[in-house]
Amino acid sequence: MFQLNEIIRDLKGMNRFIGISFVLFFAGMVIGATNPGFKSILESQIQALGQMAKTIDSSSNPTLSAIIFIFLNNAIKSIYVLYFGVLFGILPVLFLIINGMVIGYLLQMIADNPTGMSVMEVIFKGLLPHGIIEIPAIILACAYSLRFGVLTWKAAGYLLFNREKLGGVGDAYKTFLVRSVPVSLILVLALFLASVIESTFTVWLLNQ
Protein backbone atom coordinates (compact mmCIF):
# COMPACT_ATOMS: atom_id res chain seq x y z
CA MET A 1 0.00 0.00 0.00
CA PHE A 2 2.76 2.45 0.96
CA GLN A 3 5.38 1.29 -1.53
CA LEU A 4 6.78 4.35 -3.29
CA ASN A 5 6.89 2.77 -6.76
CA GLU A 6 3.21 1.82 -6.53
CA ILE A 7 2.23 5.33 -5.43
CA ILE A 8 4.22 6.89 -8.29
CA ARG A 9 2.72 4.46 -10.81
CA ASP A 10 -0.77 5.29 -9.59
CA LEU A 11 -0.10 9.03 -9.80
CA LYS A 12 1.14 8.67 -13.37
CA GLY A 13 -2.16 7.04 -14.27
CA MET A 14 -4.02 10.09 -12.94
CA ASN A 15 -2.86 12.51 -15.66
CA ARG A 16 -6.26 12.74 -17.34
CA PHE A 17 -8.12 13.44 -14.10
CA ILE A 18 -5.48 15.91 -12.91
CA GLY A 19 -5.78 17.74 -16.24
CA ILE A 20 -9.57 17.90 -15.97
CA SER A 21 -9.32 19.16 -12.38
CA PHE A 22 -6.87 21.89 -13.38
CA VAL A 23 -9.14 23.01 -16.24
CA LEU A 24 -12.16 23.16 -13.91
CA PHE A 25 -10.21 25.18 -11.35
CA PHE A 26 -8.91 27.59 -13.98
CA ALA A 27 -12.39 27.91 -15.50
CA GLY A 28 -13.68 28.82 -12.04
CA MET A 29 -11.05 31.56 -11.79
CA VAL A 30 -12.11 33.00 -15.13
CA ILE A 31 -15.80 32.88 -14.19
CA GLY A 32 -15.15 34.52 -10.83
CA ALA A 33 -13.09 37.30 -12.40
CA THR A 34 -15.42 38.07 -15.31
CA ASN A 35 -18.99 37.24 -14.27
CA PRO A 36 -20.58 39.82 -11.90
CA GLY A 37 -23.65 37.63 -11.54
CA PHE A 38 -21.89 35.64 -8.82
CA LYS A 39 -20.73 38.74 -6.91
CA SER A 40 -23.05 38.40 -3.91
CA ILE A 41 -22.27 34.70 -3.44
CA LEU A 42 -18.52 35.20 -3.68
CA GLU A 43 -18.55 38.23 -1.38
CA SER A 44 -20.37 36.20 1.27
CA GLN A 45 -17.62 33.57 1.02
CA ILE A 46 -14.93 36.24 1.36
CA GLN A 47 -16.72 37.91 4.29
CA ALA A 48 -16.88 34.57 6.11
CA LEU A 49 -13.13 34.15 5.63
CA GLY A 50 -12.56 37.70 6.82
CA GLN A 51 -14.59 37.11 9.96
CA MET A 52 -12.61 33.95 10.67
CA ALA A 53 -9.37 35.89 10.17
CA LYS A 54 -10.52 38.43 12.78
CA THR A 55 -11.29 35.62 15.22
CA ILE A 56 -7.83 34.14 14.66
CA ASP A 57 -6.12 37.53 15.11
CA SER A 58 -7.89 38.05 18.43
CA SER A 59 -6.71 34.70 19.82
CA SER A 60 -3.87 34.41 22.33
CA ASN A 61 -1.58 32.86 19.69
CA PRO A 62 -2.70 34.01 16.22
CA THR A 63 0.02 32.14 14.32
CA LEU A 64 -0.73 28.79 15.93
CA SER A 65 -4.48 29.37 15.61
CA ALA A 66 -4.07 30.18 11.91
CA ILE A 67 -2.00 27.05 11.29
CA ILE A 68 -4.57 24.85 13.03
CA PHE A 69 -7.58 26.45 11.34
CA ILE A 70 -6.13 26.54 7.83
CA PHE A 71 -4.80 23.00 8.09
CA LEU A 72 -8.00 21.46 9.46
CA ASN A 73 -10.20 23.40 7.05
CA ASN A 74 -8.23 22.35 3.97
CA ALA A 75 -7.42 18.81 5.08
CA ILE A 76 -10.97 17.92 6.14
CA LYS A 77 -12.47 19.41 2.98
CA SER A 78 -9.94 17.67 0.72
CA ILE A 79 -10.44 14.22 2.28
CA TYR A 80 -14.20 14.78 2.32
CA VAL A 81 -14.19 15.72 -1.37
CA LEU A 82 -11.92 12.81 -2.28
CA TYR A 83 -14.21 10.14 -0.88
CA PHE A 84 -17.54 11.77 -1.66
CA GLY A 85 -16.58 11.72 -5.30
CA VAL A 86 -18.30 8.36 -5.16
CA LEU A 87 -21.53 10.34 -5.67
CA PHE A 88 -20.97 10.45 -9.44
CA GLY A 89 -18.10 12.95 -9.19
CA ILE A 90 -20.40 15.93 -8.68
CA LEU A 91 -18.79 17.31 -5.51
CA PRO A 92 -15.22 17.72 -6.87
CA VAL A 93 -16.55 19.59 -9.91
CA LEU A 94 -18.40 22.08 -7.69
CA PHE A 95 -15.49 22.31 -5.24
CA LEU A 96 -12.96 23.15 -7.95
CA ILE A 97 -15.14 25.69 -9.71
CA ILE A 98 -16.24 27.49 -6.52
CA ASN A 99 -12.70 27.69 -5.10
CA GLY A 100 -11.41 28.90 -8.45
CA MET A 101 -14.17 31.52 -8.59
CA VAL A 102 -13.25 32.88 -5.15
CA ILE A 103 -9.58 33.28 -6.15
CA GLY A 104 -10.51 34.81 -9.52
CA TYR A 105 -12.90 37.26 -7.89
CA LEU A 106 -10.33 38.29 -5.27
CA LEU A 107 -7.67 38.91 -7.90
CA GLN A 108 -10.11 40.98 -9.95
CA MET A 109 -11.01 43.04 -6.86
CA ILE A 110 -7.32 43.71 -6.29
CA ALA A 111 -6.83 44.66 -9.94
CA ASP A 112 -9.73 47.15 -9.68
CA ASN A 113 -8.15 48.84 -6.66
CA PRO A 114 -5.31 51.08 -7.90
CA THR A 115 -4.37 52.23 -4.38
CA GLY A 116 -3.59 48.77 -3.03
CA MET A 117 -1.08 46.04 -3.87
CA SER A 118 -0.73 45.00 -7.49
CA VAL A 119 -2.12 41.69 -8.67
CA MET A 120 1.35 40.33 -9.40
CA GLU A 121 2.54 41.33 -5.94
CA VAL A 122 -0.40 39.56 -4.32
CA ILE A 123 0.17 36.46 -6.45
CA PHE A 124 3.90 36.22 -5.70
CA LYS A 125 3.70 37.27 -2.06
CA GLY A 126 0.27 36.17 -0.91
CA LEU A 127 -0.62 33.19 -3.06
CA LEU A 128 2.37 31.35 -4.47
CA PRO A 129 4.44 30.69 -1.31
CA HIS A 130 1.81 28.34 0.11
CA GLY A 131 -0.38 27.95 -3.00
CA ILE A 132 2.37 26.13 -4.87
CA ILE A 133 1.75 23.27 -2.42
CA GLU A 134 -1.88 23.82 -1.44
CA ILE A 135 -3.43 24.18 -4.90
CA PRO A 136 -1.80 21.04 -6.39
CA ALA A 137 -2.86 19.11 -3.28
CA ILE A 138 -6.48 20.23 -3.72
CA ILE A 139 -6.37 19.45 -7.43
CA LEU A 140 -4.95 16.00 -6.67
CA ALA A 141 -7.72 15.31 -4.13
CA CYS A 142 -10.34 16.33 -6.69
CA ALA A 143 -8.66 14.27 -9.41
CA TYR A 144 -8.97 11.14 -7.29
CA SER A 145 -12.52 12.15 -6.44
CA LEU A 146 -13.38 12.40 -10.15
CA ARG A 147 -11.83 8.98 -10.68
CA PHE A 148 -14.05 7.63 -7.89
CA GLY A 149 -17.06 9.21 -9.59
CA VAL A 150 -16.19 7.56 -12.90
CA LEU A 151 -16.23 4.18 -11.16
CA THR A 152 -19.74 4.94 -9.92
CA TRP A 153 -20.90 5.89 -13.41
CA LYS A 154 -19.47 2.60 -14.70
CA ALA A 155 -21.18 0.67 -11.92
CA ALA A 156 -24.50 2.33 -12.73
CA GLY A 157 -24.08 1.57 -16.42
CA TYR A 158 -23.20 -2.07 -15.81
CA LEU A 159 -26.11 -2.40 -13.35
CA LEU A 160 -28.52 -1.26 -16.03
CA PHE A 161 -27.03 -2.83 -19.14
CA ASN A 162 -24.36 -5.42 -18.35
CA ARG A 163 -24.54 -6.90 -14.86
CA GLU A 164 -21.90 -9.50 -15.63
CA LYS A 165 -19.23 -6.79 -15.37
CA LEU A 166 -20.31 -5.54 -11.94
CA GLY A 167 -17.77 -7.79 -10.22
CA GLY A 168 -14.95 -6.04 -12.05
CA VAL A 169 -16.18 -2.66 -10.84
CA GLY A 170 -16.26 -4.01 -7.30
CA ASP A 171 -12.60 -4.96 -7.59
CA ALA A 172 -11.86 -1.51 -8.99
CA TYR A 173 -13.55 0.09 -5.98
CA LYS A 174 -11.41 -2.00 -3.61
CA THR A 175 -8.23 -1.09 -5.49
CA PHE A 176 -9.15 2.57 -5.44
CA LEU A 177 -9.85 2.59 -1.70
CA VAL A 178 -6.54 0.87 -0.94
CA ARG A 179 -4.60 3.32 -3.11
CA SER A 180 -6.44 6.30 -1.67
CA VAL A 181 -4.95 5.72 1.79
CA PRO A 182 -1.34 6.76 0.99
CA VAL A 183 -2.68 9.57 -1.21
CA SER A 184 -4.75 10.87 1.70
CA LEU A 185 -1.66 10.81 3.90
CA ILE A 186 0.33 12.74 1.29
CA LEU A 187 -2.47 15.30 1.04
CA VAL A 188 -2.60 15.77 4.82
CA LEU A 189 1.17 16.26 5.08
CA ALA A 190 1.24 18.65 2.11
CA LEU A 191 -1.65 20.72 3.44
CA PHE A 192 -0.05 20.90 6.88
CA LEU A 193 3.15 22.25 5.32
CA ALA A 194 1.12 24.73 3.27
CA SER A 195 -0.73 25.93 6.38
CA VAL A 196 2.56 26.56 8.20
CA ILE A 197 3.94 28.53 5.24
CA GLU A 198 0.72 30.53 4.84
CA SER A 199 0.58 31.42 8.53
CA THR A 200 4.23 32.42 8.81
CA PHE A 201 6.21 33.10 5.63
CA THR A 202 3.27 34.38 3.56
CA VAL A 203 2.21 36.74 6.35
CA TRP A 204 5.79 38.00 6.67
CA LEU A 205 6.07 38.63 2.92
CA LEU A 206 2.79 40.54 2.78
CA ASN A 207 3.98 42.82 5.57
CA GLN A 208 7.22 43.75 3.79
N, C-alpha and C positions, 0 to 999 in steps of 0.2 A: 504493500500500500504506500509506504513512504520511500520507496526506492527512487533515487533521483532520476535515473534513466527512464523509468516509467512515467514520472511526472512530466519530464521534458517531452516525451513522445506524445503524451496526452495533450499537452499545451500546443504542440505543433499541429495537431489535428483540429485545433479550435480556430484556425485562421479565418474561416468563413464567418463564424459567429462573432469573433472579435471585430472583424471588418464591418459587419452589420451593426454591431453595438456602437462602434465609433461613428458611423454615418448617422445613426439615430440621435446620438448625443450632439453631434455637430449641427444636425438639422434643427434640434431644439434650440441651440444657441442662435441660429439665424432667425428662427421664429420669434424668440424672445426679444431680439434686438430690432426687429422690423415690423412686428405686428402689435399695434397699440390695443387691439381688442382684448389682449390678455393682461393689460396693465393692472387692473384691480386685483386679480388673482395673484400676480407675481409680487405686487407691493405688499400684500398680506403675508406672503411667505417671507419677504425681506424684513418686514416689521416684526414678525415672530422671532427671527434670528437676532434682530437688534435688541429686542427685549431680553432674550436669553443672554446676549453679550453683557447687558447692563447688570443682570443678576450675577454673572460670573465676576465682573469687575468689582462688585460690592462684597464679594466673599473674602474670607480672611486670607486666602492664598489663591489669587486670581489665576496664576500660571498653572498650578496643579488642577484647579477646578476646570480650566479650559481644556487641558490635556484629557482629563477624565470625560468631560462632556462630549468633546469632539470625537474622541475614540469610540465611546460607547454608541453615540448617535450613528456614526458611519459604519462601525462594525456590525451592530445589530441590524441596521437597514440592509447592508450588503448580504449578510447571511440569510436574512428573511427573504430578500429578493431572489437569491440564488435558488433556494428550495421551493419557493412558491411559484417559480417558473413552471412547475408541474401543471399549473392551471392554464394550459395552452399558451404559455409564454406571453401572456397579456401584461403582467406586472412589470417585467423588465423593460418592455417597450415604453410604458408610461413613465417609469422611473427615469430612464435615460432622457426622454424628451423633456420632462418637467425640470430635471436638474440642469439640463442644457439651456432651457429657457431662462431660468433664474440667472445663470452666469451671463448669458447674452444680454439680458435686460440690464443687469448691473453695469456691464461694460458700456452699454449704450448710454446709460444715465451719466456715467463718468465722462464719456465723450461729449455729452451735451452741456457739461459744466466746465466752462473755460477757466474758472478761478481755482479749480482743484487740481489734483494730480492728473497727469496724462494717462491715457489708456495703456500705453506701452509701459509706463512706470508702474502702474497697478499690476499689470500682467507679470512683469519681471520681479517685482518686489513682493506683491501680495498674493499672487496665484501660483507661479511656477515653483518656488522653493518647496512647497509641500504638495502642490498639485501634480508635480511630475511623478509622484508616487501615488497620491490619492486617486487621481482620475483614472490611470491605468488599472488600479485595483478595482474600482467601481465598474469599469468597462469589462474587466475579466469576470467579475461576479455576474454581471448581466449576460455576458456571452454564455456562461455555463447555464444560466437560467433559461436562455433562449433554446439551448440544446435540450434541456429538460422538457421544455414546452413542445419541441419537435417530436420527442418520444411520445408525448401524450397524444399529439395529432395522429401519429402512426398507429398508436394503440386504438384510438377511436375509429380510424379507417379500417383496420383489420377486424375490429369487433363488428363493424357493419357489413364488410364485404369479403373478408378472408380470415376467418377465425383460426385457421390452421397455423397462421403466423404469429398468433398472440404470445405463444411461448417464447419466441425469439425476442419480442419486445420486453417480456418479463426479465429475461436475462440481461437485456440492455439497460433496464432500470437498475438492476442489481449492480452492474458494472459502473454505471454512472454514480450511484450512491457511494460506492467504495472509493472511486477516484475523487469524489467531491470532498472527502475528508481532508487529505493533504492540501487541496486547493483552499479550503476554508481556513486552514491554519496559516497558509501563506498570506491570505487576505487579512487576517486578524493582525499578524505581525507587521505587514506593510502599512495598514491603517494606523496602528499604534505609533510607528515611526513617523508617519505623516502628521499625526496629531501633536507629537512632540515638536516637530519642526514648525508647524503652524503656530503653536502657542509660545514659541521662544524665538527662533531665528526670523520667521516671517514678521512677527511683531517688532522685533528690533530693526529690521530693514525698513519697515513702513515708518518708523519714527526717526529715520536718518534724514 
